[in-house]
Amino acid sequence: MSNTTTAHHDDHHGEHPTGLARWVFSTNHKEIGTLYLVFSLAMFLVGGAMALVIRAELFAPGLQLVNPEFFNQMTTMHALVMIFGAVMPAFVGLANWMVPMMIGAPDMALPRMNNWSFWILPFAFTMLLATLFMPSGAPAAGWTLYPPLSLQGGNSLAFVILAIHLMGISSIMGAINIIATILNMRAPGMTLLRMPLFVWTWLITAFLLIAVMPVLAGAVTMLLTDRFFGTSFFNAAGGGDPVLYQHIFWFFGHPEVYILILPAFGIVSEIIPTFSRKPLFGYTSMVYATASIAFLSFIVWAHHMFTVGMPLGAMLFFMYATMVIAVPTGVKIFNWIATMWRGSMTFETPMLFALGFVVLFTIGGLSGVMLAIVPANFQYHDTYFVVAHFHYVLVTGAVFAIMAAVYYWLPKWTGHMYDEKLGKIHFWWSTIWVNVLFFPQHYLGLAGMPRRIPDYAVQFTEFNMISSIGGFMYGFGQLLFVYIIWKCVRGGEKATAQVWEGARGLEWTVPSPAPLHTFDTPPLVEDNVAVHRDRLT
Amino acid sequence: MSNSTSDPKSNPTRSPIRTVGSLTALAFAMFGFGYLLVPLYDKFCEITGIGGRTGDAVSEEALTAAPDLSRKVTVHFDATVNSALPWRFEPTERMMDVHPGKLYETTYVAFNQSDRAVVGQAVPSVSPGRASLFFNKTECFCFTEQILGPGESRDMPVRFIVDPNLPQGTSLVTLSYIIYKNDEATAVLAAAN
C-alpha cells in the first residue's frame, strides 16, 4: 500500500519524509489507518497462534502438549490480544481511512493525537506479550482478571495492567478524534442524517469507548493497588468484595462487546446496498436501532454474572433488558434483508462476507438470547456454549465484517483489484471451517464441558477433535488472506474510482488509489451523493 | 457537541477544541464514576442485604419487639478459616432452633495452632440474602480484631436476635464466618514483642 499512495501525493506536500520516519511521524489519516490495519493483522496472527495452542491441547483428553498453567495463559492472552490488539485496532484503522473520506474532510480533526493514539499500541502490546517470558508468566486468570484469582499470580500483573492502561488511553484518544472529526469536519451539505451508516455506527461506538474505557482503567487500577499497595477493594479480609469487581468490570464489559460489533453493523450496511444496487432500506431506523443498542448496553451488565447470586427482581430486570436488545438488532437484520429484496444482487467477495456475517451473526445472537434466560444461564454459565456464542458474534461477526471491509475498500486503498477467485476461495474456506470449529462447541457446552480447562472427560472427545480440525483449517486458511492482500498491494487489475458498480458515497468520487490528500477543498454534498434515499432534507 | 445540530453548510470546518474539551472531561468523569461505584455498591448492599451483609452491632435496648413464640426458625452456624491463618475455628453448636424476637447467645471456639501470636479478623455473612437484613447481632467477635497467643484457645460469643419481620417462608438461616489473618496487625504485634 505504501508505494502506491506516495506516487500520487500533491506537489506542495513534497517534503513528506520517506522510509521509517514517514510512518513514525505520519499525521496523515490514510497512513495511520494503514498502520492500524497492519498492526491489527499482525495481532490477529499472534492471537490466532495462541488459539491453535489451545485447540491442539484440546484435540484429545488428557494433558499432551502444554502444562495447565501455560494453557491458562494462552486462553487469557488469546482474548486480550484478539479484543484489544486485533478487532479494536482494525475498526479504528478502518475509521481512520474511511471516515474523513466519507464525510468529505481533508483529514482527522487532531492529526498529531492520531499519530500518538497509534504509536502507543506497539508499546502496550510489547509489554503485554513480554509477560509470557517473565518468571511468573503471563496472566492466567482469564481476560476478565477476576479477583481473587488474578491477584494470586506473579508480579507480571503490573505489566498487564499498565498495558491495559495504555490500550485504554489509545482507544479514548482515538474515539475523541473520531467524534471531533465527525461533528466538526463534515463537508457542506453532509448533514448528520446524510452520513453513511459506517460513520454513524462509529460515532456511537466512540461515545461508548469514552464512557467505558475509563471505567476499565479504574477497575484494573483497583486490582493494582489491591495487589501491590495494600488496599482492599476486592479483598474480603479487608472488608472488600470480589463481586464488586465483576460489577465494575461488566459495566465496562458489556458496552465493550458492542464496541466490537457496532462498526461491523456499519460496514455491512455499506456493503449490502452496494451489491444489491439499492439504497439501504430503513436508514433512519438503522441509526435509531444503533443508538438504542448502545443505550441498552449500559443496563444489562449483570447477565454476565447471574450465578454470583442476586435477588430475583434483579435477575428478572437484567434478563428482560437483555432480551430487549434483540428488538433493535432484529430491526437491523430485517433492514439488511429488505435491502436485498428485489435488488440486482451480485456476489463478489465483500458481499459474500457480509452475507456470511448476517447469517452467522444471527446464530450467535440467538444463542445470546438463550443465555439471557436466567434458569438456562445457570446451566450454561462458563461452559463451551458461552464460548461458541461469543465466537459466533466475534469471529463470524466482527472478524467477518472486517474482512468484508478489507475486500470492499482494498481497491480504493491500493488502486488494484484483489484476486477475486482467491477471495472467493478464502470466503468459502473460512465459512466452512469456522462452523466446523465453533458449531460443535454448542453441543459440548450443553453437555457440560467447562471453559478454560485444558483437560476434559472422554465423552467430549469427538466434538473436540472436530472442533480442533476446524480450528487448524480455519487458522491456516487465513494465511491466504495475508497473501491476497500482499498480492493486491503489489499489483493487479487497475481499479476505477467507483470500483463497484453499485457503490455510492464520497469515498468513491476520489481516484483509486486514494491520493494522500483528499478533499483539501470540501465537496458540496447533494442528495445524489448521499448513500440512501430515506427522509432526506 | 453542542454545535452538532447546527447547519454544517455555514461553517464546514469548525474548531474542534470545545468538542475535545468536553469529551476529555467526560473520560475523566467516567474514571471517577468507576471509583464511585465502590461506595454505591456498599450502600446498595447495605440497603438490600445483597451479599449477605449483616450490618453493625445493634444495641439490645433498641430491640423492643415482643418474642414471637409461635414461630420457630433454625439457625445454622458455619465457620471457614482462610488458609493463611494457622488457626482452628469452629462453632460450639451447629444448629439452634430460635424464636424470632428473642435474644440468644452461642459461641465459636478459636485455637491458635502456631508458635507465635497472630491477629485474626472474622467476616460474617448471612444466607439466604433476604434474611440478612433481619439478623441482628448485639455482640459479635467479628466487630473487633482477635489476638491469640501461641497455643491459646478462646470462646468467642455471638449474641443475636432474629427480627420477627423475617419474611414468612424463611425457616432456615445460615450464619457463616470466614476468619482471615490480619497481616498488618500481626506484623505490628511481632514488632512490639
Interface residues (C-beta under 8 A of the other chain):
Chain A: A105 A109 L110 I172 A175 I176 I179 A180 T181 L183 N184 M185 R186 A187 P188 G189 M190 T191 L192 I210 A211 V212 M213 P214 V215 L216 A217 G218 A219 M222 G230 F233 A236 A237 G239 D241 V243 L244 H247 I248 F251 G309 M310 P311 P522
Chain B: M1 N3 S4 T5 D7 P8 K9 P12 T13 R14 S15 P16 T19 V20 L23 T24 L26 A27 F28 M30 F31 G32 F33 G34 Y35 L37 V38 Y41 C45 T48 I50 G51 N82 Q121 V123 G129 R130 I178 Y180 K181 N182 E184
